[in-house]
């Protein structure tokens, strides 16, 4: 799987906070997080598509249509939003 990110998301972020997020094949997956996160996936209109609470790994959303999504990661020390293209 691969993830095309836009904005501030990318390798630098993963190197700094230890989070590994991938998307592709119609899904968003959290591969690794150093702490439990609440993860939200929003479509470009702002509607919540999927949410998972208190996870460190796993598929967050599956069966996504092609398009732009926002992926919000919230934890004790991590507060990131990624703009991704599926």
C-alpha positions as CSV (number, residue, x, y, z in Angstrom):
1,X,0.0,0.0,0.0
2,X,1.1,3.6,-0.5
3,X,-0.2,6.9,0.7
4,X,-0.1,10.1,-1.2
5,X,-0.1,12.8,1.4
6,X,-0.6,16.5,0.9
7,X,0.3,19.4,3.2
8,X,2.4,18.7,6.3
9,X,2.0,14.9,6.4
10,X,4.9,12.8,5.2
11,X,8.2,11.1,6.2
12,X,9.3,14.0,8.4
13,X,6.3,13.6,10.6
14,X,6.7,9.9,10.9
15,X,10.4,10.4,11.9
16,X,9.4,12.9,14.5
17,X,6.4,11.3,16.2
18,X,6.9,7.6,15.4
19,X,3.4,7.3,13.7
20,X,3.2,5.2,10.5
21,X,0.0,5.8,8.5
22,X,-0.6,4.3,5.1
23,X,-3.5,4.5,2.7
24,X,-4.3,3.0,-0.6
25,X,-6.4,0.2,-2.1
26,X,-9.5,2.0,-0.7
27,X,-8.3,1.9,3.0
28,X,-6.5,3.8,5.7
29,X,-4.3,1.8,8.1
30,X,-2.4,2.8,11.2
31,X,0.7,0.6,11.0
32,X,2.4,1.9,14.2
33,X,1.9,4.4,16.9
34,X,4.0,4.9,20.1
35,X,0.9,5.7,22.0
36,X,-2.9,4.9,21.8
37,X,-4.7,7.3,19.4
38,X,-8.2,8.3,18.5
39,X,-8.3,8.3,14.7
40,X,-11.0,9.9,12.6
41,X,-11.3,9.9,8.8
42,X,-13.3,12.7,7.2
43,X,-14.4,13.1,3.6
44,X,-13.6,16.4,2.0
45,X,-17.0,17.8,2.9
46,X,-16.1,17.3,6.6
47,X,-18.4,14.3,7.2
48,X,-17.0,11.6,9.5
49,X,-16.4,8.5,7.4
50,X,-14.9,6.3,10.1
51,X,-13.5,6.5,13.6
52,X,-11.5,4.3,15.9
53,X,-10.6,5.0,19.5
54,X,-7.6,4.1,21.6
55,X,-5.6,2.1,18.9
56,X,-1.9,1.7,18.2
57,X,-2.3,-0.4,15.0
58,X,-5.0,-1.6,12.6
59,X,-7.3,-0.7,9.7
60,X,-9.1,2.5,10.4
61,X,-11.3,2.7,7.3
62,X,-11.9,0.3,4.4
63,X,-13.9,0.5,1.2
64,X,-13.2,4.2,0.7
65,X,-14.0,5.8,-2.7
66,X,-11.3,7.5,-4.6
67,X,-10.8,11.1,-3.4
68,X,-9.3,13.4,-0.8
69,X,-9.7,12.6,2.9
70,X,-8.6,14.2,6.2
71,X,-7.2,11.8,8.8
72,X,-7.0,13.1,12.4
73,X,-4.8,11.5,15.0
74,X,-5.2,12.5,18.6
75,X,-3.3,11.1,21.6
76,X,-1.6,12.2,24.7
77,X,1.3,13.8,22.9
78,X,0.3,13.4,19.3
79,X,-2.1,15.8,17.6
80,X,-1.8,15.6,13.8
81,X,-4.1,15.9,10.8
82,X,-3.1,14.4,7.5
83,X,-4.6,15.3,4.1
84,X,-4.5,12.1,2.0
85,X,-5.5,11.0,-1.5
86,X,-7.0,7.5,-2.0
